[in-house]
Amino acid sequence: MTATRRLAAILAADVAGYSRLIGANEGDTLTRLKAIRAELIDPTIAARNGRMVKTTGDGLLIEFGSVVDALRCATEVQAGMAERNATVPNEKRIEFRIGINMGDVVVEDGDIFGDGVNVAARLEGLADPGGICVSARVQEDAAGKLDLAFDDLGEQQLENIARAVRVYRVVTSARPAMRQASSGPAATRQAVDRGAAIRQYEQGPRAGILRRRDGRYCQRITDRKKV
């Protein structure tokens, strides 16, 4: 089949701590993931006109024709997972990290490839468990169309991506509620806005490394040296 190109909103997701969950109880984890797919993820994708491109163990790659549909799907899935996890012990929770990008993709035999897909995968790697990170283009296209706010995390040099990408963290109504659930002086001190913290850290003596996640470094474009 001949490869074609098209513009798409790409959603990449994976399960945070998947290896730990599988190691602790493989059968239970796989059974719960199967139920989550059937009861939450697949119906939400269909309702938002998405297409499941492929699954890769703990990962999902989904294509949408609209940034708004992709973001609605992501926020609805994360809200649904928060409800499911409300009574589950922390060590047993299944939580997704989601990244969304808008870009040109190569389509061949039903699969999608290209820089647009790679950026979405790297954005997913920056997201917190239960969180969503998006590129600037997604944020711009969604602004004013959805009841969402965005934290600007600045330009990030993503692994194997030649150019710097401006990244935004999606702030939903679920996040303030979770902060409110833990009150008191200690919780107040800990509830520091992560976007502001990153911007402050960029000005510090170790600004070359913004963040370490799963053994991978996210570096500023102005300093690509490892430390």
Order of alpha helices (4+ residues) and beta strands (2+ residues): beta-alpha-alpha-alpha-beta-beta-alpha-beta-beta-alpha-beta-alpha-beta-beta-alpha-alpha-alpha-beta-beta
